[in-house]
Amino acid sequence: MPEFTDKLALSTLTVSAGRPAQGPDVPLNPPVVLASTYGAGGDLEYGRYANPTWEAFEDVLGALENGRALAFASGLAAVATVVDLVPVGGVVVAPRHAYLGTLGQLSDLTTSGRLSDARLVDIADTDAIRTAVAGAHLLLVESPTNPALEVADLPAAIAAGHDAGAVVVVDNTFATPMLQRPLDTGADVVVHSATKFLAGHSDVVMGALVTAHTARGDALHAELDARRRKVGAIAGPFETWLALRGLRTLALRVERASANAAELARRLVAHPVIERVRYPGLPDDPGHQRATVQMDGAYGAIIAVEVRGGAEAADRLTRTTRLWVHATSLGGVESTFERRRRWATEIPTIPENLVRMSVGIEDVDDLWADLVTALDALPGQRR
Ligand SMILES: Cc1ncc(COP(=O)(O)O)c(C=O)c1O
């Protein structure tokens, strides 16, 4: 693979990194390597240890995050692998409104005694992080959080974790490296659900970890790679190839989807059926100032709205659109939304009427027209 430096723009790296060296008859794209085993005596040896399609994906993601990437079977496989580095009886600090699957893992690990404590904090409250992280082994930050869209003060949170001697991991799924690069702010590891924006087409489940170019990052990379081999939570080569193909258009997709989201958030604020809009791009959002400082000129493609009329009205909204697809997950080219508390496992402090919206790359006026028709049709809500 050619060497790329941080002198290239991120949008160039999405296109140019992770390709075979150019030459006559060399395919421009790395092939899907379907191999459970390789001829003995080389670097690869076995399909659970290495795969050239992983390496191409890892080269691109590593270049974008300014670190070294490892592909995993899913975002949660990546989370589980990094949490597994915590010693038996160790302590983890995490956002109380982190992705529910992450919280589910931490809950199981404390119940079983594998962890002595998982301290859950308001990740926007840096003082709370400072207090909680004393004696902890790992600080897991998610910013913006899923689905409450709280914004951590990333530099302060990362410093607090390091001051306490903890490994600091940042889930960068919502922002993507196009908008936020936590390793440049001092984090040790970045985690991704590549299922979301990185792959970007709602056809792949995959995850990744990216370690910093530091002595600690290199040590973590070796440990995480070893865990991946031993536990076997590896990505399929075809999924990885699809995710790599998705990465090629990440810059364009994130730019367009974020612009659509910013416009829709502005319009939603003015709609009488909407009680509250959570979007860091709105000037009066609690996370706006921080996001403006630590994100690159856009605020991502996820909005959360609270719908007047409670869970019933929110459910009705998600069932009456034509373009917006009622579905879980996020980060695809198509706009999707769901009421988060329809999941019994969602955190009870997430309001019953909160609808998480993942804005796609369609025409913004078409998206708005579809939405406003459904909002105006809610019973008793006519303007
Ligand atoms: C922020 C965040 N982290 C991690 C995950 C888990 O990723 P996956 O579903 O790929 O296992 C998700 C999934 O929704 C997520 O939103």
The ligand as a Gaussian input file, in Angstrom:
#p B3LYP/6-31G(d) Opt

LIG

0 1
 C      -22.598000       5.047000      19.279000
 C      -22.655000       3.581000      18.997000
 N      -21.632000       2.794000      19.400000
 C      -21.640000       1.457000      19.186000
 C      -22.714000       0.844000      18.547000
 C      -22.701000      -0.639000      18.324000
 O      -22.418000      -0.913000      16.986000
 P      -22.907000      -2.233000      16.215000
 O      -24.403000      -2.163000      16.129000
 O      -22.205000      -2.130000      14.905000
 O      -22.465000      -3.395000      17.033000
 C      -23.779000       1.621000      18.108000
 C      -24.940000       0.992000      17.444000
 O      -25.984000       1.604000      17.276000
 C      -23.761000       3.026000      18.340000
 O      -24.762000       3.826000      17.956000

